[in-house]
Amino acid sequence: MEAVPERPDIEQKGGGRRQTGNVQTRLERMWGQIRSWRADSSELHLRPDLPERDTTKLRELLDATIDGRGGEMAARKRATEIGACFLALDEDGRRRFFELIANEYDHDDAEVDAAMDAVREAPTSAARAEAENELRNILRPKRDRLFRRFVGLQGGLSFLVDLREELLPIRNETPELRALDHDLRIVLARFFDIGLLRLERLTWDSPAVVLEKLIEYEAVHEIKGWDDLRGRLNTGRRCYAFFHPAMADDPVIFVEVAFTNGVPTQLEPLLNHSMDQTDPSNADTATFYSISNCHYGLAGVSLGDLLIKSVVDELLREFPNLENLVTLSPIPGFRKWFDETASHIRALVPSEIPEDRSEAADLQPELQRLAAQYLVDERRESANPKMLTARAIDSVAHFHLSNGAEIAAINWLANPTPTGWSRSLGMMVNYRYVPNKIEERHDTYAETGRAAISDEISKLLKPDT
């Protein structure tokens, strides 16, 4: 499992779909959705780069849609026009589209100030309650009503997810675009609440359209065709996914599980299905070895923690024989951190790390100790003064620690492939989930930033005690 910037809550290698043809696939799906909404062509034609004179036309359409002129059906029809307009724009035009929504369709500062004054000056408790309600309404951005128009369309929720995927690469360019992204993420988080998601075990008998998406979306360990997929769904393996009712055949996020006797310390047996086909009823360990978020547009929407906790409950109900619930995870930023920082802390320099794996054996104790230090002690800056330490600098570690796991073991040369070596000097880590300690460990990490660690990790950090 690997982590990517901008997706701190999910372990994966890429942006959901395979990078080859990624944009084309997304935009084709968005166009298909637009066509399903309208049989005729768009009534508003904008130039691809959205010059100022066309921005005026778009602004009029946005105002009418947000205000609901002509009733709900008319507003939804205009939303389809907006969608068609967006897809007809080029890169510059889409940037201007987002800038327009970001700059002109937030809340009105003057109205907010007036509403706050009304709250402060309310003469009675009843008047204050009314003024507070009005303030809440005014604080809601105008664009929130636009997003809701899309949600009201069949397939509109999926369209919004893809719309945010278009926004993410440029969201940090201005404070206004960050605010737009925040509002869109909040809308999506509301509609992807756990109460609306359905957990489903996927098998070889699942619909072909769903299985095809597993191959497409797998972002950690590539599924190399149908035979490989069948192995991942066969004896000793399980796959669970969350589905949303508005995206019935399109998984939102999925996790792959391997059953073994003993906690795995090497990646190869998990990926080579012929090496271990342990009957789950006889296994003592379930390992989450791949978690893939299927939609980049849902980055930052808390799904991975919900999935893991739901699957833990499901597995323990079905297999009470399980003693260990663990991961075998990468340490994706370790090599970079080592090259930039750790080599100056210890008496090691990057040039001393041989490319021949067999020649690195004498460095094993020191490198494992550094990996433990990286995971346990290295932290990002925290803007919260109440936090004793901030979140783990390693995004995969942050994901599992915030979900209530402990750092259990550092495994030497668990992934000696070129990718594993270049990112983490071949090491991988087991995170362990103990059901009756998940909530306590989650709270401790959230409040203090302190990681739960095993005795084995403690010994690595303090070898002389």
C-alpha positions as CSV (number, residue, x, y, z in Angstrom):
1,M,0.0,0.0,0.0
2,E,1.4,3.4,-0.9
3,A,0.4,6.9,-0.2
4,V,0.3,9.9,-2.5
5,P,0.4,13.7,-1.8
6,E,-3.1,15.2,-1.6
7,R,-4.5,11.8,-0.5
8,P,-3.3,11.5,3.1
9,D,-6.2,9.3,4.2
10,I,-5.7,6.5,1.5
11,E,-2.7,4.2,0.7
12,Q,-2.1,4.0,-3.0
13,K,0.3,4.5,-5.8
14,G,-1.6,6.6,-8.3
15,G,-4.7,8.8,-8.8
16,G,-7.2,6.0,-8.8
17,R,-7.4,5.1,-12.4
18,R,-4.4,4.2,-14.5
19,Q,-2.6,7.4,-15.6
20,T,-2.6,6.4,-19.2
21,G,-5.8,8.0,-20.7
22,N,-6.9,9.1,-17.3
23,V,-8.2,12.5,-18.3
24,Q,-9.9,11.1,-21.4
25,T,-11.7,8.5,-19.4
26,R,-13.0,11.0,-16.9
27,L,-14.1,13.5,-19.4
28,E,-15.8,10.9,-21.6
29,R,-17.8,9.8,-18.6
30,M,-18.7,13.4,-17.8
31,W,-19.9,13.9,-21.4
32,G,-21.9,10.7,-21.2
33,Q,-23.6,12.0,-18.1
34,I,-24.4,15.3,-19.8
35,R,-25.9,13.5,-22.8
36,S,-28.1,11.4,-20.5
37,W,-29.5,14.6,-19.0
38,R,-30.2,16.2,-22.4
39,A,-31.1,14.8,-25.8
40,D,-30.5,18.1,-27.5
41,S,-27.3,20.2,-27.7
42,S,-26.5,23.0,-25.3
43,E,-28.3,26.3,-25.9
44,L,-25.4,28.4,-24.6
45,H,-22.2,28.2,-26.7
46,L,-19.0,29.6,-25.1
47,R,-15.6,30.0,-26.5
48,P,-13.2,27.3,-25.2
49,D,-11.0,29.9,-23.4
50,L,-14.0,31.6,-21.8
51,P,-13.2,35.3,-22.6
52,E,-14.8,38.0,-20.5
53,R,-17.8,38.6,-22.8
54,D,-18.6,34.9,-22.5
55,T,-18.2,35.1,-18.7
56,T,-21.1,37.5,-18.6
57,K,-23.3,35.0,-20.3
58,L,-22.2,32.2,-18.0
59,R,-22.7,34.5,-14.9
60,E,-26.4,35.1,-16.0
61,L,-26.9,31.3,-16.3
62,L,-25.3,30.7,-12.9
63,D,-27.5,33.3,-11.2
64,A,-30.7,31.9,-12.7
65,T,-29.7,28.4,-11.7
66,I,-28.7,29.3,-8.1
67,D,-31.8,31.4,-7.6
68,G,-34.1,28.7,-8.9
69,R,-35.9,30.9,-11.4
70,G,-38.8,29.2,-13.0
71,G,-38.9,26.4,-10.4
72,E,-36.8,23.4,-9.5
73,M,-37.1,21.6,-12.9
74,A,-36.0,24.7,-14.7
75,A,-33.1,25.1,-12.4
76,R,-32.0,21.5,-13.0
77,K,-32.2,22.0,-16.7
78,R,-29.9,25.0,-16.4
79,A,-27.5,22.9,-14.4
80,T,-27.2,20.6,-17.3
81,E,-26.4,23.6,-19.5
82,I,-23.6,24.6,-17.1
83,G,-22.2,21.1,-17.1
84,A,-22.2,21.1,-20.9
85,C,-20.5,24.5,-21.0
86,F,-17.8,23.4,-18.6
87,L,-16.9,20.3,-20.7
88,A,-16.6,22.4,-23.8
89,L,-13.9,24.6,-22.3
90,D,-10.2,24.2,-22.6
91,E,-7.7,24.2,-19.7
92,D,-7.7,28.0,-19.5
93,G,-11.4,28.2,-19.8
94,R,-11.9,25.7,-17.0
95,R,-9.6,27.7,-14.8
96,R,-11.6,30.8,-15.4
97,F,-14.8,28.9,-14.7
98,F,-13.5,27.8,-11.3
99,E,-12.2,31.4,-10.6
100,L,-15.7,32.8,-11.4
101,I,-17.4,30.4,-9.0
102,A,-14.7,30.9,-6.4
103,N,-14.6,34.7,-6.5
104,E,-18.3,35.7,-7.1
105,Y,-20.4,32.9,-5.5
106,D,-19.1,32.8,-1.9
107,H,-21.1,34.4,0.9
108,D,-21.4,38.3,0.9
109,D,-19.1,39.8,3.6
110,A,-21.3,42.8,4.1
111,E,-24.4,40.6,4.7
112,V,-22.4,38.5,7.1
113,D,-21.3,41.5,9.1
114,A,-24.9,42.8,9.3
115,A,-26.1,39.4,10.4
116,M,-23.5,39.2,13.1
117,D,-24.5,42.7,14.4
118,A,-28.1,41.5,14.5
119,V,-27.1,38.5,16.6
120,R,-25.1,40.7,19.1
121,E,-27.9,43.3,19.3
122,A,-30.8,40.9,19.6
123,P,-33.0,42.1,22.5
124,T,-34.5,38.8,23.5
125,S,-33.5,35.1,23.4
126,A,-36.1,34.4,20.7
127,A,-34.8,37.3,18.6
128,R,-31.3,36.0,19.0
129,A,-32.3,32.5,17.9
130,E,-33.9,34.0,14.8
131,A,-30.8,36.1,14.1
132,E,-28.5,33.1,14.5
133,N,-30.6,31.1,12.0
134,E,-30.3,34.0,9.5
135,L,-26.6,34.2,10.1
136,R,-26.2,30.5,9.3
137,N,-28.2,30.9,6.1
138,I,-26.0,33.8,5.0
139,L,-22.8,32.0,5.8
140,R,-23.8,29.3,3.4
141,P,-22.0,30.1,0.1
142,K,-24.2,30.8,-2.9
143,R,-22.4,28.1,-4.9
144,D,-23.7,25.5,-2.4
145,R,-27.1,25.7,-4.1
146,L,-25.4,25.2,-7.5
147,F,-23.8,22.0,-6.2
148,R,-27.1,20.8,-4.9
149,R,-28.7,21.3,-8.3
150,F,-26.3,18.8,-9.7
151,V,-26.9,16.3,-6.9
152,G,-30.6,16.4,-7.8
153,L,-29.8,15.0,-11.3
154,Q,-29.4,11.4,-12.0
155,G,-25.7,10.7,-12.0
156,G,-25.1,14.3,-10.8
157,L,-23.2,13.2,-7.7
158,S,-20.7,11.3,-9.9
159,F,-20.4,14.4,-12.0
160,L,-19.5,16.5,-8.9
161,V,-16.8,14.1,-7.9
162,D,-15.3,14.4,-11.4
163,L,-15.7,18.2,-11.3
164,R,-13.7,18.3,-8.1
165,E,-11.0,16.1,-9.7
166,E,-10.6,18.8,-12.3
167,L,-10.3,21.4,-9.5
168,L,-7.7,19.7,-7.3
169,P,-4.6,20.3,-9.4
170,I,-5.1,24.1,-9.2
171,R,-6.9,24.5,-5.8
172,N,-3.8,25.8,-3.9
173,E,-3.1,28.6,-6.4
174,T,-5.3,31.1,-4.6
175,P,-7.2,31.3,-1.2
176,E,-10.4,31.6,-3.2
177,L,-9.9,28.4,-5.0
178,R,-9.0,26.7,-1.7
179,A,-12.2,27.9,-0.3
180,L,-14.1,26.6,-3.4
181,D,-12.5,23.2,-3.0
182,H,-13.3,23.2,0.7
183,D,-17.0,23.9,0.0
184,L,-17.2,21.2,-2.7
185,R,-15.5,18.7,-0.4
186,I,-18.0,19.4,2.4
187,V,-20.9,18.8,0.0
188,L,-19.4,15.5,-1.1
189,A,-18.6,14.4,2.4
190,R,-22.2,15.0,3.3
191,F,-23.4,12.8,0.5
192,F,-20.8,10.1,1.1
193,D,-21.7,9.6,4.8
194,I,-21.3,6.1,6.2
195,G,-25.1,5.8,6.5
196,L,-25.4,6.0,2.8
197,L,-22.7,3.6,1.9
198,R,-23.1,-0.1,1.4
199,L,-20.3,-2.6,2.2
200,E,-20.2,-5.5,-0.2
201,R,-17.9,-8.4,-0.6
202,L,-16.8,-8.8,-4.2
203,T,-16.4,-12.3,-5.7
204,W,-15.7,-13.9,-9.0
205,D,-19.5,-14.0,-9.5
206,S,-19.9,-10.2,-9.0
207,P,-21.1,-8.3,-12.1
208,A,-18.4,-8.0,-14.8
209,V,-18.8,-4.2,-15.0
210,V,-17.7,-4.1,-11.3
211,L,-14.8,-6.5,-11.7
212,E,-13.5,-4.5,-14.6
213,K,-13.5,-1.4,-12.4
214,L,-11.4,-3.3,-9.8
215,I,-8.7,-3.8,-12.5
216,E,-9.0,-0.2,-13.6
217,Y,-9.0,1.4,-10.1
218,E,-6.4,-0.8,-8.3
219,A,-3.8,1.7,-7.4
220,V,-1.3,-0.1,-5.1
221,H,-0.4,-3.5,-6.7
222,E,-1.4,-3.6,-10.3
223,I,-3.9,-6.3,-11.3
224,K,-2.3,-8.0,-14.2
225,G,-5.4,-9.3,-16.1
226,W,-8.3,-11.5,-15.3
227,D,-6.3,-14.5,-13.9
228,D,-4.6,-12.2,-11.4
229,L,-8.0,-10.8,-10.4
230,R,-9.4,-14.2,-10.0
231,G,-6.5,-15.1,-7.7
232,R,-7.2,-12.1,-5.5
233,L,-10.8,-13.2,-5.1
234,N,-10.0,-16.9,-4.6
235,T,-9.2,-19.1,-1.6
236,G,-7.3,-17.2,1.1
237,R,-8.2,-13.8,-0.3
238,R,-11.1,-11.4,0.1
239,C,-12.1,-8.1,-1.4
240,Y,-14.6,-5.6,0.1
241,A,-15.9,-2.4,-1.3
242,F,-18.1,0.5,-0.4
243,F,-20.8,1.5,-2.9
244,H,-23.1,4.5,-3.0
245,P,-26.7,4.2,-4.1
246,A,-26.2,6.9,-6.7
247,M,-23.2,5.1,-8.2
248,A,-24.5,1.5,-8.0
249,D,-22.0,-0.2,-10.3
250,D,-19.0,2.0,-9.4
251,P,-17.1,1.2,-6.2
252,V,-16.1,4.2,-4.1
253,I,-13.2,2.5,-2.3
254,F,-12.1,-1.1,-1.8
255,V,-9.7,-3.2,0.2
256,E,-8.0,-6.5,-0.5
257,V,-7.4,-9.0,2.3
258,A,-5.1,-12.0,2.5
259,F,-5.5,-14.8,5.2
260,T,-2.3,-16.4,6.6
261,N,-1.0,-18.1,9.6
262,G,1.3,-15.7,11.2
263,V,1.9,-12.0,10.5
264,P,3.4,-11.6,7.0
265,T,6.8,-10.0,6.7
266,Q,7.2,-10.2,2.9
267,L,5.1,-8.8,0.1
268,E,5.7,-11.5,-2.5
269,P,3.6,-14.3,-0.8
270,L,0.6,-11.9,-0.7
271,L,0.8,-11.1,-4.4
272,N,1.6,-14.6,-5.6
273,H,-1.7,-16.4,-5.0
274,S,-0.2,-19.8,-5.5
275,M,2.2,-19.4,-2.5
276,D,-0.4,-19.2,0.2
277,Q,-4.1,-20.2,-0.1
278,T,-4.9,-20.5,3.6
279,D,-8.5,-21.4,4.4
280,P,-9.9,-18.3,6.3
281,S,-11.5,-20.6,8.8
282,N,-8.0,-22.0,9.7
283,A,-6.1,-18.7,9.6
284,D,-5.0,-16.6,12.5
285,T,-4.2,-13.5,10.6
286,A,-6.0,-11.2,8.1
287,T,-3.8,-8.7,6.3
288,F,-5.0,-5.6,4.5
289,Y,-2.5,-5.4,1.7
290,S,-4.1,-3.0,-0.7
291,I,-6.5,-0.1,-0.2
292,S,-7.6,1.9,-3.3
293,N,-9.6,5.0,-3.4
294,C,-11.4,4.8,-6.7
295,H,-12.1,8.5,-7.2
296,Y,-9.5,11.2,-6.9
297,G,-12.3,13.7,-6.6
298,L,-13.1,12.3,-3.1
299,A,-9.6,13.1,-1.8
300,G,-9.9,14.3,1.8
301,V,-13.4,12.7,2.3
302,S,-13.0,10.2,5.1
303,L,-13.6,6.8,3.6
304,G,-10.6,4.6,4.3
305,D,-11.0,4.6,8.1
306,L,-14.7,3.7,7.7
307,L,-13.9,0.9,5.3
308,I,-11.2,-0.7,7.5
309,K,-13.4,-0.5,10.7
310,S,-16.4,-2.0,8.8
311,V,-14.3,-4.8,7.3
312,V,-12.7,-5.5,10.7
313,D,-16.2,-6.0,12.2
314,E,-17.2,-8.1,9.2
315,L,-14.2,-10.4,9.4
316,L,-14.4,-11.0,13.2
317,R,-18.1,-11.9,12.9
318,E,-17.4,-14.4,10.2
319,F,-14.0,-15.7,11.5
320,P,-13.7,-15.5,15.3
321,N,-10.5,-17.5,14.9
322,L,-8.6,-14.5,13.7
323,E,-6.0,-13.3,16.2
324,N,-4.2,-10.6,14.1
325,L,-5.6,-7.9,12.0
326,V,-2.7,-6.2,10.3
327,T,-1.4,-4.5,7.2
328,L,1.8,-4.9,5.3
329,S,2.5,-1.3,4.2
330,P,5.2,0.7,2.5
331,I,7.1,3.6,4.0
332,P,6.9,5.7,0.9
333,G,8.8,8.8,2.0
334,F,11.5,7.1,4.0
335,R,14.3,7.1,1.4
336,K,13.8,10.8,0.6
337,W,13.8,11.7,4.3
338,F,16.9,9.6,4.8
339,D,18.7,11.2,2.0
340,E,17.8,14.7,3.1
341,T,17.9,14.3,6.9
342,A,18.8,11.0,8.5
343,S,22.1,10.7,6.8
344,H,23.3,13.8,8.7
345,I,21.9,12.5,12.0
346,R,23.7,9.2,11.9
347,A,27.1,8.2,10.6
348,L,25.6,7.2,7.3
349,V,25.5,9.0,4.0
350,P,23.4,8.2,0.9
351,S,26.5,7.1,-0.9
352,E,27.0,4.3,1.6
353,I,23.7,2.7,0.7
354,P,24.6,0.0,-1.9
355,E,22.3,-0.7,-4.8
356,D,23.1,-4.4,-4.4
357,R,20.5,-5.5,-1.7
358,S,22.8,-8.3,-0.4
359,E,25.5,-5.8,0.4
360,A,23.2,-3.8,2.7
361,A,22.7,-6.6,5.3
362,D,25.2,-5.2,7.7
363,L,23.2,-1.9,7.7
364,Q,20.0,-3.6,8.6
365,P,19.9,-2.7,12.4
366,E,20.7,0.9,11.8
367,L,18.2,1.3,8.9
368,Q,15.4,-0.4,10.8
369,R,16.0,1.9,13.7
370,L,15.9,5.0,11.5
371,A,12.7,3.7,9.9
372,A,11.1,3.4,13.3
373,Q,12.3,6.9,14.2
374,Y,10.9,8.3,11.0
375,L,7.5,6.7,11.7
376,V,7.2,7.4,15.4
377,D,9.0,10.8,15.8
378,E,9.0,12.7,12.6
379,R,6.0,15.1,12.4
380,R,4.6,17.8,10.2
381,E,4.2,21.3,11.6
382,S,0.9,21.7,13.5
383,A,-1.3,24.8,13.4
384,N,-3.0,23.6,16.5
385,P,-1.2,24.9,19.7
386,K,-3.0,22.2,21.8
387,M,-1.3,19.4,19.9
388,L,1.9,18.3,21.7
389,T,3.1,16.9,18.4
390,A,1.6,17.1,14.9
391,R,0.6,14.4,12.5
392,A,3.1,11.9,11.3
393,I,5.1,13.1,8.3
394,D,4.6,9.8,6.6
395,S,1.1,9.8,5.0
396,V,0.5,6.1,5.3
397,A,1.5,6.1,9.0
398,H,-0.9,9.0,9.6
399,F,-3.7,7.1,7.8
400,H,-3.3,4.1,10.0
401,L,-2.5,5.8,13.3
402,S,-5.5,8.1,12.9
403,N,-7.6,5.0,12.4
404,G,-6.5,3.6,15.7
405,A,-3.7,1.2,14.7
406,E,-0.3,0.7,16.3
407,I,3.1,0.5,14.6
408,A,3.9,-3.2,15.1
409,A,7.0,-4.2,13.2
410,I,9.6,-3.0,10.6
411,N,10.2,-5.7,8.1
412,W,13.7,-5.8,6.4
413,L,13.6,-6.3,2.6
414,A,9.9,-7.0,2.6
415,N,9.7,-5.4,-0.9
416,P,13.2,-5.6,-2.5
417,T,11.8,-4.5,-5.9
418,P,13.3,-1.4,-7.5
419,T,10.3,0.7,-6.5
420,G,10.4,-0.7,-2.9
421,W,14.2,0.0,-2.7
422,S,14.0,3.5,-4.1
423,R,11.2,4.6,-1.7
424,S,11.9,2.8,1.5
425,L,15.1,0.8,1.0
426,G,13.0,-2.3,0.7
427,M,11.4,-2.1,4.1
428,M,7.7,-2.4,4.9
429,V,5.8,-2.0,8.2
430,N,3.0,-3.9,9.9
431,Y,0.3,-1.8,11.4
432,R,-1.8,-3.7,13.8
433,Y,-5.5,-3.2,14.6
434,V,-6.7,-4.4,18.1
435,P,-10.5,-4.0,18.1
436,N,-10.9,-3.1,21.7
437,K,-8.1,-0.5,21.5
438,I,-9.0,1.2,18.2
439,E,-11.0,4.1,19.6
440,E,-8.6,4.8,22.5
441,R,-5.6,4.9,20.1
442,H,-7.5,7.0,17.6
443,D,-8.3,9.6,20.4
444,T,-4.7,9.6,21.7
445,Y,-3.2,10.2,18.3
446,A,-5.8,12.8,17.4
447,E,-5.3,14.8,20.6
448,T,-1.6,14.5,21.1
449,G,0.0,13.1,17.9
450,R,1.6,10.3,19.9
451,A,1.8,7.0,18.0
452,A,0.8,3.6,19.6
453,I,3.8,1.3,19.2
454,S,4.6,-2.3,20.0
455,D,7.4,-3.6,22.3
456,E,9.4,-4.5,19.2
457,I,9.3,-0.9,18.0
458,S,10.2,0.3,21.4
459,K,13.3,-1.9,21.4
460,L,14.3,-0.6,18.0
461,L,14.2,3.0,19.3
462,K,16.0,2.1,22.5
463,P,18.4,-0.7,21.7
464,D,20.4,-0.5,24.9
465,T,17.5,-0.8,27.3
